[in-house]
Amino acid sequence: MYTFVYNCFFAIKRKQKRRQNENKKASKIIQKTIDYMEWYYNILIPKLYKKYSLKNYGLNKIGRKQKIIVSLTSYPKRINTVWLTIETLLRQTVKPDKIILWLADTQFSGMDSLPAELFGLQERGLTIRFCSDLKSHKKYFYVMQEYPKDIVILVDDDMFYPYDTIKQLMRMHKRYPNDICTMTAQVMKPAFRSMPSEWRNPRCKEKFVHSDQIQIFTGSGSLYPPHCLSNEAFDKEKIIKLCPYADDLWLTFMAKRNNTKVTTKYPWRAFPITIYNTGKDSLWHVNAEEGNNDKQWKALLEAYEKEGKNL
């Protein structure tokens, strides 16, 4: 049922996208249907997860030469709901070999400060790691350095992920093994050097394969093959100075510095359904609505131009 409703959700979102200028009555009906679907995931699904938290929904048990590592981070305001996101990751049709939740050691006082739901997920394979606080950059910064030969998939902490997310990413990866693969993205037009406020969402039938004009959206689910980023991606000083709040921009920039291309899901798929009450203080609002994306992107461009480095 979970997957069936999600397939309907994506179909309706594509219809909504194609008919943005349709009459208001039809638009209201479509939006009402979407609202009901979001209610289903936010109200009914958590109850089912608590009632049927089956131990056979877990990590991969078959040997792989190259591991699939799923990585995410969270913070105090979302720590009581992040278990829902992790539950959807444990129920993937293609199982990851590891799921790591990175938490800032300055925001939590050890395991005793975490909700009970996370302990149950640990029994099914979740790894919880405490680290220095790099805000949203925590999700990639440590894992890529610890597992340099493996595939890393980045996700956010406020989503109900479709159960085929890893399957879809791996399907793209098999066709384009050197590309970063992402479920959703933004089109960097008119140019890479233009500002994020000028970029746009893909159209339903646009296809982006092996592209250098795509901004990665980690929150939708994004896959990183080994050594796809410039080594400068792990320069703490530059992260804090130039792009402290926008890991998506930083990763996109560092992929470009490494001449790594990006491939997106086709046909277009909407962002996953968000967990209720997690979006009000999100970095998306801070960055996009307050213009901080443009400020950070400009800082990146200017810093590298000043150093005489080519993009």
N, C-alpha and C positions, 0 to 999 in steps of 0.2 A: 504493500500500500504506500509506504514511504516513497519508493522509487516511482510508482505510478503517478502520485500527486506531483512529484517534482517534474516529471516529464510534461505534465499538463501545465505546470507553472511556467516552464521555459517556453512552451508553445504559445501560451497567452502573452508572455512578456515580449516575444517576437512580434506577435500580432499588434500589441500595444505600440511597439517601436515603429512598425510600418505605418500605423494609422495615427500618428501623433496629432495630425491636423483634422482628425475626424470630428463629427458633431459631439457636443458635450455629453449628450445622453448616453451614447455608445461608450464614450470614454469612462463615464461613471460606472457603467455596468462592468467593464473590464477591470477597473480598479477595485470595485467591490469584490469581484471574484478573487483577485490577488490578495486582498485583505483577509478573506476567509481561509485561503491557503496558508498565509502567514500565521493565522490563529491556530490552524491545525498543528503546525510544527511547534509553535511556542506553548500551547496549552495541552494538547493531547500527547504529543511525542514524549515530553519529559516524564509524564505519568507512565507511559509504556516502558520507557527505559528503566525507570525505578522498579517496575514490577517484573520486567523480564531482562535483567542485566545478565545475560548468558555468558558464561566463561569461554564458550567456543568462539565468541567474537573477540579476536585478539590479534596478535602479531603473526607474521609468517613463520612457519615451522619447517619449511623446505629450504635446503641450502641454496644460496645464491652466491655467485662469484663476486658480484657487485651488489652491495646492500642498498636498499631504499630507506632513507632516513627522513622522517617527517619531523619538522621542527617548528615550534611556535613559542611565543612569550605571552605573559599576561601581567596584570598589576592589581593592586588591592580592590579597585572598584569592579573588576570583572572576575575576581577569583572564585566567587560563589556560583558563577554560571559557566566558566570555562569547561567544566566537566561535560557539558552538553556537546560542545565542539569536539572534544576528545572522543566521546562516545561515537560520534559519526565517523571519526577516523578509524576507530577500532572495528567498525562494521563495513569497511571498504571491501569491494569485490576482489580487488588486488591488494593483498595484505602487505603493509610495510614491515621492515625488519626491526624498526625502532621508532618510537614516538618520544620526543624529548620536549618537555615543558621547561623553559628557562625563566627563572624568577630572580629579581634583583635582591641581593642579600641585605640591602638597606631598607627594603620595603616589607620584608617578612622576617619574623624571628624564628626561623627554622621550620621543620615539619609540623610542629605542634600548632602553628598559626594557620594551617591550611584546613579547608573544609573536608569533612569525612568522605564525601563523594570521590575525592582524588585518591584516597587510600585504596578504595575498592578498584579503581582503575589501575593503580600500581600492581595489584595482584594479577591483572590481565596484560601487563606489559609496559605500562606507562613509566617513563623515567623522568624524575623531577630533579633539576639541577639549579643550584643557587650560584649567582655570578655577579660581577660588577654591573652596575646599571648603565646600559647604553640605550635606554628607552626601546623603541621598536627594533633597533639594530641588533638587539640580543638574539633575535630569532635566527640570524644567519652567521653572525660574527664568530661565535664559538664553534658551532657545529661544523662549518666548512673547514675550519682549521684542524679539528679533531678527526674528521673523516674525509680527507682530501681526495681519496680514490673512489668514493661512493657517490650515489645520486642523492641529492638533497632536495626535498620538497618543502616549500615554505607555505604556511597558512596563517590565518588570523585567529584570534581567540573569541570571536563573537558571531560565528557562523554555524548554521546547520549545513554541513557539506553533503552534496549528493554522494551516494555510495559508490558511484563510478568515477569519482574525481581522479584518483590515482590511476585507474585503468585508462582514462582518457589522456592523461599526461604521459603515461608510458607508451601509449600508442603513437603519440606525436614524437616522442623521444626515439622510438625505433626507426622512424622514417627520417628524422633529422637529429642524429645523435650528438652533434656538436652545438646545437642551438639550445638556448633557454626556451622552455615551452611554458606558456601561460594560458589559463582558461579564459581570462578577460584582460583587456588592455585598453590603452588610449592611443590614438593615432597622432603622432608628433608632426602635425602639419599646421602651418606652412613649411616648417623646417625643424631640424634637431635643435638648432640654436634659438628657436622661438620660445616664448614663455608658455608654461603649462596652462595658463588661463586661455590661451589661444588653441590648445589642442582639443580634439573632439573624440567622441566615442565611435567605434566602428559601426558601419551600417550592417544590416542583417546578412547581406550576401557578399560582403567584402571578405577577401581571403588574404591573410598576411603570413607568408612563408619565407623564412630566411631573410627577415627584414631588419633594417637598421633605423626604421622610423616608427618604432613601437615603444611606448612606455609600459613597463611591466607592472601589473597589479598583483602583488604577492597575496593579497587577501582573497582572491578568487581561487588560489591554488597555482603555484608556479614551480617548475622543475629546473634544477641547475645541475648540469653534468660537471664532472671534475674539471677544475682549472678554467672555468668559463669567465672568471672575473680577473681584472687586473689585480696584482698583488697589493696595490694601493687601497683596495677595498677594505683592508684590515688595518688601516692607519687610524688609530683612535683619535689622534690629535686633529686630523683633517675632518673626520666625521663630526666631531664636536664643534669644530670651528665653522665648517661650511654647510653641513646638512644634518643637524642633530635630530630633526623631527620627521624626516621624510626618507625612510629606508627604500621605498619604491624608486624615488628619484636617484638616490645614491647607487642602487644596484643597476639601474638603467644606464647611468653614466659610466659606471665601472665595466659594464658589459661592452659599451662602445669603445672605451679605452683599450679593451682587450680584443677588439674587432670580432666580438661574438654577436651573432645574429639572434633574432627572436622569432618564434613561430607561435601563432595563436590558434585557439580552438575554432574550427569551422564546422557547421555554420555558427554564427554568433550565439553565445550563451550568456544570459543575464547573470549578474552577481548572485551568489547564493543568498538564501533567506537569512536575515539578521536576527539574532536573539533580542527579544524585547528589552528596551531600556539600557542598551549598551552603546548606542550611537551618539548620545547627546554631547559627551565630552571626548569623542573620538578624535584621533589625529587628522582624519579626513576633514572634519569641520575646522579644526585649528589651521590646517594648511591651506585647504582650498577656499573656504569661505572668508578667511581673514587675509588672504593673499600671501601666506608664508611659502607656498610652493614656488611662486615666482621669485621671491627674495632668495630662497635657497638655491634654485636653479641658476639664477643670475650670479650668485656667489661662486658656484662651481665653475661656470663658464669663465668668469673673470679671473679666478685663481689660476686656472690652467693656461689661459691665454697669457697671463702675466709671467708664468714660468716658461712660456714658449713651447708648450707641449701640444702636439697635434691631437685632434679627435678623429 
